């Protein structure tokens, strides 16, 4: 029996999670803990099982097997009290275009037992100048800010962010990142799904990579893939035209050695320090997993 207090237990605890459809396992045996106050990025290609996993944690989808606890509650049995402790920002918003920004937020604030101050939230997402503007008149980036505002108005303990900056320009993305960092400083636990790996690097304390319904790697963002995956790669072309490649912990010394052997600087010389994107793509290629379209599986 788990005798730890709710705050000592992880915000999210998953053991052996499975979601089986008629022909495929969309989620196939995931184990994961997310501590309180952590920002965790869940990464993976389309159809890998990210959305199914998140929907199970949010209580929108029932699991086939396994144990799941979110803020100390089984999502399959979570009531209104539990749901009021969550904030959910979906890929597409459902806000009413006929209301103003402030009216929409005030309406949602009334649904929660301990909501944030509406004007403070408007300021936090940078919509002060648009507070009296009807939602239908907002730009795409401004609507996305409103989505986040609606997600945090209830002062959630756990915030789900599903592809939050899709369609943002670079400046808007960086402003959004600042907002997420401020929520983290307030102690909010954040579960982020994103296709932008630089976003995962900027915001995530840890990340997990899910492929083919399995969690193939979990760790601090700068440690994913292990030490070997981050060893620099030296690429060059020999004088006879043969392309060459080698990994080395000492790229400067190695390049000097290659130059001596080639009688001068070799052609097409480059030193590559693998990024998170490189490591992520290597893991996807190495897995050889079939990428399942969940909607197709349900057909």
Secondary structure, 3 states (H helix, E strand, C coil): CCCCCCCCCCCEEEEEEEEECCCCEEEEEEEEEECCCCEEEEECCCCCCHHHHHHHHHCCCCCCEEEEEECCECHHHCCHHHHCCEEEECCCCCCCCCCEHHHHHHHHHCCCCCCCCHHHHHHHCCCHHHCCCEHHHCCHHHHHHHHHHHHHCCCCCEEEEECCCCCCCHHHHHHHHHHHHHHHHCCCEEEEECCCHHHHHHHCCEEEEEECCEEEEEEEHHHCCHHHHCCCEEEEECCCCCEEEEECCCHHHHHHHHHHHHCCCCEEEEEECCCHHHHHHHHHHHHCCCCCCHHHHHC
